Amino acid sequence: MQALFQQLSADLKISTHFHFIAAYSPQLSLVEYVIHLIRLKELPHADSKKRVADFEQRIKLICTQQDFLSKENIINMLAHRESLVLNL
């Protein structure tokens, strides 16, 4: 999954700002939101008898779809999370 993310995000130009926040905050974690989206797309339709390899392949397919998470979606989510941090 990490290699897939690196490959898909290689062309992105990202600037970062660091803020002190709690050691872990699910509400601010982009990864938690992505996991939530994957669960919404796949788990309601998942077959309990599906092999793990098939499930993994389906997750990779979801992550590579253009409409799953666009660059604009990621930018908007990061901006929203930054606004939450700045308002703490």
C-alpha angles and dihedrals in degrees: 000000000000092000091049091051091048091050094048094045098043093105096047118110107211131179119197138207121192123218128179110248137155118302089257129008116174091193090062098040115106089195091058090053092049090050088050091053092049091050091050092051100041115019099062087057098038119122113224089220094054116122117246090239090056091048091050091050090051091050091051090050091051091049093052096051114111094228096050100082120344127197089254091053091052093048091049093048092049091048090051092050091048090053089052091052093047090052094054 
